[in-house]
Amino acid sequence: MTPLFTVGFGILTSPENPLIFFWTATLYLAAAEFFPTAGDGAALYRPSWRIAGIGILLGLTCLGKYHGFVLGLGLVGFCVQAPYRRALSSPWLLAALILFGLTLFPLWFWNLQHNWISFQFQLSMRFEDAEPSRYSLLNLLGVFLMEIGYLFPTVGLPLWWIAGRSLWQQRQQLGPLPAAKRALLDKKAFLLWVSLPVMLGFTLLGGSQPILPGWPAPGFWGLTILLAEWASQRQALMLRRWLIGTGLCVSTLMLLVSLHVALGIFQKPGQYALLGGFLAPQQDPTTELLDPRSLHQAFKSSPALIAALKNTDFIFTDNLFLAGYIDMAVRPLTQVPVTVFSQDPRGFAFWYSPDQWVGKTALYITSSSFSQQPESLKTFRAYFASVEKIDAVSIRRGGTVTETFNLFVAKQLVQPYFYPY
């Protein structure tokens, strides 16, 4: 129904995959804990073993992505209201905290050995090099419209409206209510507590810095339950038209986008272009979705690269996002490791020791679009005895070159590459 969920949670391989799986599992167990389908109602709520299970699932969510910590805070916020605050004084909460900490053992043990670098990076370091800018309402509007587009308007607009309406309805909690009405408001409050902090928080952050579509996505995911509850009260004919119309439109658009990514049907020039195309490769963001198979064929067709690989101890690139594509493309031509020499290396700064490459010969692979080649070459020549270009290979889509990769042999690393952390 929505491109954001289909692509972000399903098609692409990213940290969002385990995040949303365990996020959903956590919500399911939490809903079973606070809103049992049978037995005592909310007024007779009694904490159970499920709270300990929530601790485990929440830990697994955090291992997927740090969004899980926000989910945990949302659950605590929901439990502040009566009668669910009993969970905060339950022995099961202590068990949940212990299991949560044990589940997070890989995270905190690794950080303990590396000066808590991942927390430092997420909380401060990733913002240090960013140019200071004023908060922009225009940027915020742009992020809001972008989110509606990724969700698709017939889903995104109702979702925001339902979220706002449900939040406004919570004021009724202040007065006396029938048990059934209060139970419904409690369920809506639960979904708001676990969804709005992520959904609204990252949306507002977009007014000060660029954000990725996947950042607020778990919040939208949780609130689709509220949208479903609203839709269940609509007339069957209206609901059918909404679902079928949205499904047909989204499916058609995703088919066209998929054909463009694969064949370049909107690309100008291009042998598969519809009506001659209109989008030049230089202005087409889909060219950043590199095809490892096409890149492998380009590498395989380069005699200079094949010869250089025989004397190569490791391969490096200067862009974090290129490393994965290059690593997939060079197999099985070689089994040498691929790393990143960059001031934004993320995990590559720790997966390999910079000292282990001293005295070794490397193959430096970079692309014309992703890197700042002159600046990078100047930097790398200070680290190697020599850096020489041996070839340039291109990948094509629809018969047109969409990306060029430059290949360099970097002989004898004379000093370890300096990483910022």
Secondary structure, 3 states (H helix, E strand, C coil): CCHHHHHHHHHCCCCHHHHHHHHHHHHHHHHHHHCCCCCCCHHHCCCCCHHHHHHHHHHHHHHHCCHHHHHHHHHHHHHCCCCHHHHHHCHHHHHHHHHHHHHCHHHHHHHHHCCCHHHHHHHHHHHHCCCCCCCCHHHHHHHHHHHHHHHCHHHHHHHHHHHHHHHHHHHHHHCCCCHHHHHHHHHHHHHHHHHHHHHHHHHHHCCCCCCCCCCCHHHHHHHHHHHHHHHCCCCHHHHHHHHHHHHHHHHHHHHHHHHHHHHCCCECCCCCCHHHCCECHHHCHHHHCCCHHHHHHHHHCCHHHHHHHCCCCEEEECCHHHHHHHHHHHCCCCCCCEEECCCCCCCHHHHCCHHHHCCCCEEEEEECCCCCHHHHHHHHHCCEEEEEEEEEEEEEECCEEEEEEEEEEEEEECCCCCCCC
